[in-house]
Amino acid sequence: MSNSLRHTPADGSVTLRAAPAGEAGKQAETVVIEVADTGTGIAPEDLPLVFERFWRAERSRSRQTSGSGLGLAIVRQLMEAHGGTATARSSPGIGSVFTLQLPIDRLRD
């Protein structure tokens, strides 16, 4: 959320969605959480790097004005530790969507 808020202009939007997901007619197997924004977006060549430790989109910014580059790496590690996934898709100038998926049975443990 904080990355989306930081990279979305004042007239843009950040949307948080959460919902169970699974096959139709069956009990949901996963919960899907999405953070979607209308921010600056991420360049296609940078998108595979967003979950890497210490990677930051704005290389020219100091660590005092932007993050350490650890947040999304920690998110992915937490998701994987609980049997889930963290993915991102983005279009420069349009925005980004970060999707987290967790197995519901892991949430009950």
C-alpha positions in Angstrom: 0.0 0.0 0.0 2.7 2.5 0.9 4.5 2.1 -2.4 1.2 2.6 -4.3 0.4 5.7 -2.2 3.9 7.1 -2.8 3.8 6.6 -6.6 0.2 7.7 -7.3 -0.5 11.4 -7.9 -3.0 13.2 -5.7 -5.7 12.9 -8.4 -5.1 9.2 -8.8 -6.5 6.2 -6.9 -5.3 3.2 -4.9 -7.7 0.3 -4.5 -7.5 -2.6 -2.1 -9.5 -5.7 -2.8 -9.7 -9.0 -1.0 -11.9 -12.0 -1.9 -11.9 -15.8 -1.7 -11.1 -17.6 -4.9 -11.5 -21.1 -6.2 -13.5 -23.3 -8.6 -17.1 -22.4 -9.1 -19.4 -24.4 -6.9 -16.7 -25.5 -4.5 -15.4 -24.0 -1.3 -12.8 -21.3 -1.9 -9.2 -22.6 -1.7 -7.4 -19.3 -1.6 -7.8 -15.7 -0.6 -6.7 -13.1 -3.2 -5.6 -9.6 -2.1 -4.9 -6.9 -4.7 -3.5 -3.5 -4.4 -4.2 -1.6 -7.7 -3.1 2.0 -8.4 -3.2 4.6 -11.1 0.3 5.6 -10.4 3.4 6.1 -12.5 3.7 2.4 -13.3 6.8 0.3 -13.7 8.9 -0.1 -16.8 8.6 -3.6 -18.4 12.4 -4.2 -18.0 12.1 -3.4 -14.2 9.0 -5.4 -13.4 10.9 -8.7 -12.9 13.1 -6.9 -10.3 10.5 -5.4 -8.0 10.6 -8.3 -5.5 14.4 -8.3 -5.4 16.1 -7.2 -2.1 17.4 -3.6 -2.2 15.9 -2.9 -5.7 14.3 0.5 -6.0 12.5 2.0 -9.0 13.9 5.4 -8.5 17.6 4.9 -8.4 18.4 8.6 -8.1 16.4 9.0 -4.9 18.2 8.7 -1.6 17.1 6.3 1.1 15.9 9.2 3.2 13.2 10.1 0.6 12.3 6.6 -0.6 12.3 3.1 0.8 15.1 0.7 1.5 14.1 -1.7 -1.3 13.2 -4.4 1.2 9.4 -4.1 1.5 8.3 -6.1 -1.5 11.1 -8.7 -1.0 9.8 -9.3 2.5 6.2 -9.5 1.2 7.2 -12.2 -1.3 9.1 -14.2 1.3 6.2 -14.1 3.7 3.7 -15.2 1.1 6.0 -18.1 0.0 6.6 -19.1 3.6 2.8 -19.6 4.0 2.4 -21.4 0.7 1.2 -18.3 -1.3 2.5 -16.1 -4.0 3.1 -12.4 -4.7 3.0 -11.1 -8.3 3.0 -7.7 -10.0 1.8 -6.4 -13.3 2.2 -2.8 -14.5 1.9 -0.4 -17.4 4.0 2.7 -17.4 1.8 5.8 -17.1 -1.3 3.7 -16.3 -0.5 2.0 -13.0 0.3 -1.2 -11.2 -1.5 -4.2 -9.6 0.2 -6.2 -6.9 -1.6 -9.6 -6.2 -1.1 -11.7 -3.1 -2.6 -15.2 -3.0 -2.7 -17.3 0.2 -4.2 -20.8 0.7 -7.2 -20.5 3.0 -6.2 -23.7 4.9 -3.0 -21.9 6.0 -5.0 -19.0 7.4 -6.9 -21.4 9.6 -3.8 -22.9 11.2 
